[in-house]
Amino acid sequence: MCANCGEPLPREGKVGFRETCPKCGRELHTCLHCRFHKAGAHWDCLETVSEQVLEKDRSNLCEWFVADPRFLVKGRASGAAGKEASARSAFEDLFKG
């Protein structure tokens, strides 16, 4: 599911460095889509990254990137499930600094 638009992304496996959302065109290999992204952690990352990534919503070449399972959906989510995930993402974004 795209962190920007909430579009369910049917996906298995890895997200490539240059992959984009088919709906909004935003980059997917970003901190916001990574399972190690944690606002408030050192450089907002649970891994021991050597350099800070300033733009969390932009594509990066981080070797630690692992797609967050919340964004990987088998098949298309129902409209209600997509709206729920989108609402949850918007709520979580309120607490990101």
C-alpha positions in Angstrom: 0.0 0.0 0.0 1.4 3.3 -1.0 2.1 5.6 2.0 1.3 8.6 -0.1 -2.1 7.7 -1.7 -3.1 4.5 0.1 -3.3 2.5 -3.2 -3.1 -1.2 -2.4 0.0 -2.6 -4.1 -0.2 -6.3 -4.9 3.4 -7.3 -4.4 5.5 -10.3 -3.4 9.1 -10.0 -2.6 11.4 -6.9 -2.8 10.7 -3.4 -3.8 13.2 -2.2 -6.4 15.3 1.0 -6.0 13.4 2.8 -8.8 9.9 1.4 -8.3 6.9 3.8 -8.2 3.3 3.6 -7.2 1.1 2.8 -10.3 -1.5 5.3 -9.1 0.3 8.4 -7.8 3.8 7.8 -9.3 5.5 8.3 -5.9 8.7 6.4 -5.2 8.3 3.2 -3.1 11.9 2.4 -2.0 11.7 5.0 0.7 12.1 5.1 4.5 8.3 5.5 4.9 7.8 2.1 3.2 10.6 0.4 5.2 10.0 -2.0 8.1 12.9 -0.4 10.0 11.5 3.2 9.8 10.6 4.3 13.3 10.0 8.0 14.1 11.9 9.0 17.2 14.6 6.3 16.8 18.2 7.4 16.0 17.8 9.0 12.5 14.3 7.5 12.5 15.7 4.0 11.8 15.9 0.9 13.9 18.9 -0.3 11.9 22.5 0.9 12.3 22.6 3.0 9.3 25.8 5.0 8.7 24.3 8.0 7.2 21.1 10.0 7.9 18.5 10.0 5.2 16.9 13.5 5.3 14.0 13.0 2.9 12.1 10.0 4.2 9.6 10.1 1.4 12.1 10.0 -1.4 13.8 7.1 -3.0 17.1 6.1 -1.5 19.8 3.4 -2.0 19.8 2.1 1.6 21.0 -1.4 1.8 19.0 -2.1 5.0 15.6 -1.5 3.2 13.0 -4.2 3.7 9.5 -3.4 2.7 7.2 -3.0 5.6 4.7 -5.9 5.6 1.9 -3.4 6.2 2.4 -2.1 2.6 2.7 -5.4 0.9 -0.8 -6.9 0.1 -1.6 -10.1 -1.6 -4.1 -9.1 -4.3 -6.3 -6.0 -4.0 -7.6 -4.9 -0.7 -11.3 -4.3 -0.4 -12.4 -0.6 -0.4 -13.0 -0.7 3.4 -9.6 -2.2 4.1 -7.9 0.3 1.8 -9.7 3.2 3.5 -8.8 1.8 7.0 -5.1 1.5 6.1 -5.1 5.0 4.5 -6.8 6.4 7.6 -4.3 4.6 9.9 -1.4 6.0 7.8 -2.7 9.5 8.0 -3.1 9.2 11.7 0.5 7.9 12.2 1.7 10.8 10.0 0.4 13.2 12.6 3.0 12.1 15.1 6.0 12.1 12.7 8.2 15.0 13.2 
